Amino acid sequence: MRTLLVYPLFPPTFWSYNKILELVDRQVLLPPLGLITVAAILPQTWDFKLVDRNIRPVTEAEWDWAELVIFSAMIVQKQDLLDQIREAKRRGKSVAVGGPYPTSVPDEVAVANPDFMILDEGEITLPMFIDALEKGETQGVFRTLEKPDVSETPVPRYDLLELDAYDSMSVQFSRGCPFQCEFCDIIVLYGRKPRTKTPEQLLAELDCLYELGWRRSVFMVDDNFIGNKRNVRLLLQALKVWQADHQYPFRFNTEASIDLAADTDLMDLMVDCNFDAVFLGIETPDEDSLSMTKKFQNTRSSLTESVDKIIDAGLRPMAGFIIGFDGEKKDASSRIVKFVEEAAIPTAMFGMLQALPNTALWHRLEKEGRLRVNSRQDINQSTLMNFVPTRPITDIAQEYIEAFWQLYDPEVFLDRTYRCFLKLGAPKCQPPAKFPSWVDLRALGIIIWRQGIKRKTRWKFWHHLFSVMRHNPGVWEAYLTVCAHNEHFLEYRQIVRDEIEAQLREWKRQEALSPVAVTSEVA
């Protein structure tokens, strides 16, 4: 079976990093791990080609070659997914779709008329699909309530990727999260009992990447890396040896709950394995909002002290924040900005609360009649809330715009990053020294020109850089890399402002025409 795997386009998002990727001559931050895992589960007697449309379009030759076209997508990729399904059908191809978005709202994807919908987790539903093909079936929907044993998942087909186009690689150790945050769809998709691969499995994946010549960063895509702490310790103990034996070819980063800060030994193990950053779902410093959304794990200790412990351990914090919780008091965004500054978190992903399909929040708001008619819009950091909040949406939107603008002011960002790196624990791993490439030197020159000469940040740039080199010399290269990140955020904050203001004008127009229309329950 000649099988073409197609990954749809992403619109500009917080994580696009387009301006940063341009500096280092790469096109995409992360690869489509789901699709290359699908390719590994399907019969290996099939022929595969993969096209990531974030790198390039599908060629005419690839369309002609394909007998079966398989798509996978997240909600943010909605529009291009539907467009590409229709294009494949127009060309007379057999089409199968899967992934988080089709699994969450299959009825939305069904309007594009795919032949097969392979939903939920592929370790179970892909064999059902294969069986249907062998029986000669030409359409079907495959679902399961079971959660597969991921210790049986094969090594993803990394060989199908255009490796040079990506800045980082992805691996997955676990699925699921033990917590019960009302707004989160991870527990809906993957359950609350974290399931993990074996250390041997994960190391086999790293062996594959190593043999393919990969020597850059690797992102552990687990939604909560420490969801099963016992198994994570076993992995890290084995990974520590593997990294040392291979002279630390990879830098790792991941996502974890804030209770990571309470486990010093675990953080030390992560740093020993060359983890250098972790994304934390902090959401808000307002305890009432955290309790309202059932994120109780963030109320058990001081959030600022927790972030400090993580920084001291040698892990650079990235964090997610949300505005728009029920019962939220005025100026919530100002409290978030104040917290980000006090905690010295360089990268703060900020968004308005969205009700994701089939989450506890979605069902509650649907019951209360608060979902907006167009509530299944694209969900992004530049989209307005898809439900009616308990305080005026105009206030929330204006606070959001102002806070996003302030967080990524060039001088504010430099100062915050500087404070973080002054106290960041020094790395313990020492990969062999290597001469920087021409691409790296060119990127460095561009950053020095823009931030150290051209802009008004010039004095802060040089002061902070020399101070970091003097007081914490082990982190100066990582510091410069994070300084470069604001090249993306400077552009993206303008996108956020423009798009939110446009949507807000439309909201006001609809409300003026029909107040009921913007508050009625979704059909």
Secondary structure, DSSP 8 states (H G I E B T S, - for coil): -EEEEEE----S-TT--HHHHHHTT--BSS--HHHHHHHHHS-TTSEEEEEETTT----HHHHHH-SEEEEE--GGGHHHHHHHHHHHHHTT-EEEEESHHHHH-HHHHHTT--SEEE-S-HHHHHHHHHHHHHTT---EEE--S----GGG-----GGGS-GGGBSEEEE--EE--S---TT-SHHHHH-SS-EE--HHHHHHHHHHHHHTT--SEEEE--TTTTSSHHHHHHHHHHHHHHHHHTT----EEEEE-GGGGG-HHHHHHHHHTTEEEEEEEEE-S-HHHHHHTT-GGGSSS-HHHHHHHHHHHT-EEEEEEEE--TT--TTHHHHHHHHHHHHT-SEEEEEE----TTSHHHHHHHHTT-B-TTTTS--STTS--SB--SS-HHHHHHHHHHHHHHHT-HHHHHHHHHHHHHHS-------------HHHHHHHHHHHHIIIIISTTHHHHHHHHHHHHHH-GGGHHHHHHHHHHHHHHHHHHHHHHHHHHHHHHHHHHHHHH-TTTTTS---
